[in-house]
Amino acid sequence: MDSYDDMNRVLITDDVDTQCVDMLKANGFLVEKDIKLAKQPKEELIKRVQEVDILIVRSATKVTSAIIEGSPRLKLIGRAGTGTD
């Protein structure tokens, strides 16, 4: 089984339930929540995502190929929500 010890920095860019943040922090993740990034230019999002291992979004943040390609440290993208866009 792979080790995920190097995946500890999380950026949340959309409004998620506080239980999500609390659960991540309780399990040793360093969590930063900045919901303003969803409305910023993609260059700003790319700049911030370069510093994290995990990105958690909902529907407001559009994760494009440019964001993924510009963020070599990024290992996981989680999308919270239900339904279809």
N, C-alpha and C positions, 0 to 999 in steps of 0.2 A: 504494500500500500504506500502511496506517495505521502510525503510529509507536507503539510500546509503551514508550517511554522513561519515561513517567509511572507505569508499573506495576512498582515495585521493592520494595514492602514486602509480605512474605509472612508469614502466620500459619498454622502447622500445629497442629491441635488433636487429632490422633490419632497413634498410634504408626506411623510410616512408616520405611522402611529409611533408614539413615544416608546411603546413596548419593544418595537424593533430596535431602536437605539439602545435602550436599556439592556436588552438581551445581548446585543453585540458587545457592549462595554463589559457586561458581567462575564463574558467569555474571553476577555483579554484583548479585544480589538480596540484600536485607536480610531474613534469615530469623529468625523467632522460633518456637520450638516449645514449646507448653504443652499437654500432654496432659491436664492436670487440668481444662481448660475443658469437656471433653465431659460432665463430671458436674456442672458448676456450673449455677445457674439461667440461663435463656436471657438474662436482662437483663445478666448479666456477660459472656456471649459477645457480645451486641450491642455492649456498651461497648468490648470489645477489637477487634471486627471493624471498628468505625468508624475505626480507626487504620491499616487496611491496605488494599492494593489487591487482594490475592489471598488466598483462603482455601483451604487444602488439608485435606481430611478423609478419613476412612474411614467405617466404619459406626457408630462410637460417637457421633459428633457428628451430631445431627439438624439440618439446615439448613432452617428453616421460612420461610414468607413473612414473618413478623415480623422475622426476622433479616435477610433480604434488604432489606426495606423500611426497616429501621432503620439501614442501613449504606450511605449514599449514595456513599461513596468506593469501595466494593467493585466491582471490574470483572470478576473471574473467580473461579469456584468449581471446584476440581479435586477429584474423588473418586477416590481410589486404591482398588483392590480388584477382586475378581472375584465372579461369582455374582449372586444376587438377594437382596433383602431383603424 
